[in-house]
């Protein structure tokens, strides 16, 4: 197990849900944090660099990366977690939701890696973790655009593994099934409170991310898939 004490991480979508759970899990191991979210919440984590950040804006991501590096002198871990979803028949999907899922889930991940990578390449133990989804591993009904965005995340991270492995940067997709957060609960997004019963917790996912980044540097984990016992299997 690799120690995280003294390492520096940037987490996007850090103010709630899975992102907040990951940030707190890393902070508990002595990781210094940059926290990017629309609200700019520092989660009460002492010393964290927190900024309001819309991941659709590459300049805002560059700003939080630079602020984090300025504060701590380095960057070792990027957790690209920011994401949105909306479910239902493809033809019924609001055009704004289509654009939002592609812009945040795909472009937001690309922009985050592009901003962070020059600094990660200077680390002697760098990790890129993208929070994808089971929807990035197989097509699911009434999730066509969400699946498209998550397949893009998964493919991007797999390609980065080929490109960056020899430079010491590990790249991992974390692909949860249903997680009981407020994700996609807003009106029109196709999920209700009733859907949360039996789902995993955000802390369950944070534990997996923690496991990935604490593996010995002699190996890397390319993908993890985890699903609640209540969730039907496909394929």
N, C-alpha and C positions, 0 to 999 in steps of 0.2 A: 504494500500500500504506500503510495506516494503522499508525503505531507503537503498540505496546502498552505500552511502558515506562512504569511508574508507574500503570497502570490497576489496578483491583481487581476480582477475579472470585471468585465462589462456585461450586464444583463439588460436586454431590451424587453419591453413590456413588463417592467419590474414592479409596478405599483400594486398589483393584485393577482389573485389566482396562482397559477403555476410559477410565474415570474417572481412573485413575492416569496413564495415558498423556497424557490431555488436561492434567491438572494439571502434569505435568513439562514438557510442550511450552509451556504458557503461562509457567511460571516461568522457562524459558530465555529468554523475551523480556522479562523484567523485570516481569511481572505479579505483584502482591501477591495472596495467595490465602487464601480461606476454604475449608476442606476438610470436608465433611460425609460421614460414613460410619458404619456400625454400629460399627466398631472404633475410630474416632477417630484413625486413623493420620495422622501429618503427612508421611509419605513421605520424611522426612529433608530436606524443603525448608525452608531457613532462613527464619525469620520467619513461616511459615504459621500461620494460626489454624485449629486442627483440633479438632473436637468429635465425640464419639459422637452420632449422630443417626439416628433411625428416621423416614424421611420420611412414614410414616403418622401421625405425631404433629405437628400443625401448630405446637404450642408449641415443640417441639425445633427446628424449622426457623426459627421466629422468633428463637430464642435464638442460633443460629449466624449468622444474618444480622446481628443486633444486635452480636454479638461482633466480626464482621468489620468492620462500619462503625465501631464504637468504636475498633478498632485502627488503621484506615487512613483513616477520615474520609469514606469514600464507597463506592459500589458501582457498577461500570460494566458488568459481564458476569455473567449467570447461565447456567450450563450445567446443565440438568436432566437428569442422566444416570442416576440410580438406577433400576434396573429388575430384574425377575426374569422367568423363563419356565419353562414346563413344556409338554411336547409329547405328543400321543397322541390317540386317539379321544375325542371330547367326553364320551361317557357313562362313559368309564374315568377321566376326570380327577378326582383327589382334590378334594373340596370345599375343603379348606384351600388348595390351589394356586389354585383359582378365585378365592377371596377375596383371596389374597395378590397375584395379578397385578393385579386391579382396584384394590386399595388402594395398592400401591406405584407401579405404572406410571401410573395415572390420578390418584388422589387425591394421591399424592406429588408429581406434577408441578404440579397445581393449587395445592397448599399452598406449594410452593417459589416459584412465581411470585407468589402472594399476599403472601408474606413479603418478597420482594425488590423488588417493583414500586415501592413508594413511594420507595425509594432510587434505583432505576434512573431514575425520572422526574426526579430532580434532577441526573442526569448529562447532560453535553452530547454524549455518544456512547455510548449504551447498546445492548447486545445481549442478547437472550434466545435461547439455542440449546437445543432439546430433542432428545435422542437418542432418536429413534423407531426405525424399522426398515422394511425392505422389507415386513414384515408389517403395517405401517400404511398401505401403498399398495395392497395387493391381498389378497384372501383366499387363504390357503394351507391345504392339507390337514393335518389333525392339529394345527392351531394356532388353533382357533376362538377360544378365550378370549384367548390372546396377541394375535391379530389384533384382537379387539375392543378390547383395552386400548391397542394402538398406533394404531388408527384414531382413538380418542378423543384421544390425544396430538396426532396430526397435525391433526385438526379444531380442537382448542383453539388450537394455535399459528397456524393459518391465520386463525382468527377474531381472535386478538390482533393480527395484522398489520393488519387493517382498523381495529382500535380504537386502536392505538398509533402507527402510522406518522406521523401528523401531529404527534405529541408527541415524535418523534425517537428512538423505540425500535424497533430492527429485530428481527424475529422470524423464526427459521429452524428448519425441521425438517431434521435430518440422519438419513438413512434407510439404514443399511448392510444388506447381506446378511450372509452368514456371516462371523463374526469368531472367530478361534482364541483364545478365552479359556475360563475355567472356568465360564462362564455355562451354566446348565442341565445341568451334569454330575453334580450330586448325585443319589443314588439316588432313583428314581421320577420324575425330571424328563424322561426320554425322550431324552437325548442321551448318547453315549459318546465316549471319546477318539478313536475311529475316525472320527467325524464331522468332526474338526478338520482333516483333511488337505486342503490346497489352499485353506483359508479365508484371508481377509485378516488382517492383524495389527491389534492395538489402536493401534499407531502410525500405521497407514494412516488410521484414522478420526480420530485426533488431528490429523493433517495437514489433513484436510478442515475440521475445526472451526477450526483456526488460519487457514485460507484465508478462511473465512466472516467471522470477526471482524476480519480485517485489510483487508477491501475498503474502498475509498474511501467516505466517508459520503454521497456523491452517489447511491449505489444500494444495494440490499439483495438478498440471495439468499433466496428464499422456501423453497426445498427443494433438497436435494442427495440423489441416489440413487447408491449405489456398490455394486458386487457383484464377488465374485471371478470370474475367468475360468472357473473350474471349475464354477460354479453355473448350473444350467439356467435359462433365461428363461421367464417366463409373460407372457401378454397381448401 
